Amino acid sequence: MEKVWNTICEKKEGLSIVETILSSKGITDKEDIEEFLSDKPQRTYDPFLIKNMTKAVGRIIYHLTKKNKIIIAGDYDVDGVTSTSLLLEFFGGITKNIDYYIPNRFTEGYGLNIDAIKYIKEEMGADLIITVDNGISAVKEIEYANELGLEVIVTDHHNPPEILPDCIIIDVKQEGDTYPFKELCGCGVAFKLAQAVQKTLGLPKSTLSRLLDLVTLGTICDIVPLVDENRTLIKYGLKSINANRRLGILSLRQAVGLMDKEITAGRIGFVLGPCFNAAGRLEEARHGVELLLSKDKSKANKLAGYLYNLNKERRMVQESGEKYCKELVERKYRDDDFLVLMTDNMSEGVVGIVAGKIKDMFYKPTLVVTRGEEGHLKGSGRSILGINIYEEMKTCSDLFIGFGGHEMACGFSIEEDKLDELRERLDFRAKRIKKKNPDIFIPKLNIMSELSAEDFTIELINDISKLEPYGMGNPKPLFVINNINVDLSKTKGCGVDGKHLKFVGKKENISIDGIGFSLTERYRSIGEPEALSVAFSLDINEWNGNVKPQMIIEDFKKI
């Protein structure tokens, strides 16, 4: 698919490429530059700046003093699993009256529910529920908990609805909150709660520092911006992970074959994180909590192997779903501008991933639905920049049994006989948007600047590595080199089915090599030209003791 290349910044006189990139982010002050590039950043904030934190800590200490039973109520994604594990480990050092509950995705759905609250009270003997990564919308459920004599403290990071639950709420996005950084994930909010309790009780700082690996997993996998305080937390957390301080992460690292590789934000997002997600998507999220808290090497190795195999199964289910949905679009919905796809045989745990993949393939907002265990359809959606999928879904709220989400993603349930109307209404609105602004439906690459062949060096790669960790809000910088002469005899497909493009070229007598994942077909479709302009990120290729710069190709254009 043809993409538009937007050049964000050009190299500026007197500035290095790294300084130019930071300037494009609005980071120009010397102290801010040093903080951003520092190996030991200091940007963090007082947890008591968060609204209701003093109240929450007071109530928690009351229950700890009374030796009351505290239940952590989590969620089944990586953010929820790490949040749950974090508070279990933290409070486990203070009290033995601590346990957790994570709902089953298939039988209970997201967040608190009435039956779960009844079970938590009657079977688990709870006095206090602390939610993590959920609860901000659980108005009826928390009302029921109050009727049972349960106290609830909500810790969440999602946008609050108009009507809030009747309990203490810790959420930096709620009205009246003055906390200076609003982009914490659920695990980040849980960490700030732990930090507030630690300060109040005068506990050693080590009780917090050992939790930073969990915050790092949750922050990266929940795709919140890796800037400001998040950047501070995960820089220290990545050090902890690479030092193998947590047995469960070490075991998973061994299972996925990353013992000889540095654990980066990318490897967490694409390799480790999906293993935890696979548990919640296909079975029970508790396997992830057990792995993260495990102190037994044999048990940790078994759990890590189990999650690794679950993720392989998830990948097969996902790939089958992608293939089916791609064919469905090409057969029936090619002219639709908002894709609504129904499949009977897909696990509801992977519909969101499949929706994201189809969105990327066709660059259109996409919903994928399947039959839930309750009998109605359950679906998930992903959007493109410029179309707020949550607002679009709100215009069809009369059709849903329930729905929620944010600008780029949503989840919902709906009766099957209303699906066609949903498709028609959303596609009608998308076509109106496209008529007014067709550029929204064209994918774009943001290019930092053009490089010369002489810039293509190991030294530059090492300088740019100081911008890591990359992720939401701090993407890996892309560059372009124009008019590279292609070595037609050596540029060819490689890997499984030859779908990855091994690129070999030269400019100004300087060799320029690269790899383009899943780009062989596109290269052939433009006629295997003799010269290309290439958009890429920088990497180091190590092979047989040789170290040289390499392009990770994002796109190319025929000269």
Disulfide bonds with the S-S distance in Angstrom:
none
